[in-house]
Amino acid sequence: MLQAAHAASRNVHRVPHLDNEAVHAVLRELRDRDPHHAILVVTEGLFPMDADSPDLARLQDICHEFETTILVDVAHDLGSTGPAGQGQIGIQQLAGQVDLVMGSFSKTFASNGGFVATASPAVRSYIETYATSHVFSNALSPAQTAAANAALRIAMSPERSTAAPADTRRRVGTA
């Protein structure tokens, strides 16, 4: 994600891991300098190297305080943890509330490709309009789509465990 951010803009600001107060301070500084331009805060739902997660509700509250957008990458937790495989967004009871959700089908879903989900018609339209070269050059084949759908059905089924591992719940960031 960091490489993509640097490829998109020179205005990338990193904060210490799981430090929501640092996010607050950086956003305050950015908004004091520029109250109008868009700001995107990007985080993972589950950081795979540390097996911990941000406090997404607090992070989203901070983002909304400064009129910024939050994007949560769920590539490592969607389909494998949380109620009905909803990952940290489900564990933290934020399903349908996060501004942007991005994920990959190449991990839990035994396929390839990915998705961006949003409730915003404007963002959806923007992606449909400006990402067409990527969408049409990398469309999922019917077999890949069927594999991802089958994996999603399994992840949401009663047969899979709906409880997050105890240490995952304990490691949700509280800063």
Secondary structure, DSSP 8 states (H G I E B T S, - for coil): -HHHHHHH-S------TT-HHHHHHHHHHHHHH-SSS--EEEEESSBTTTTBB--HHHHHHHHHHTT-EEEEE-TTTTTTSSGGG-HHHHHTT-TTTSSEEEEESSSTTSS--EEEEES-HHHHHHHHHHSHHHHHHS---HHHHHHHHHHHHHHHSTTS--S--HHHHHTB---
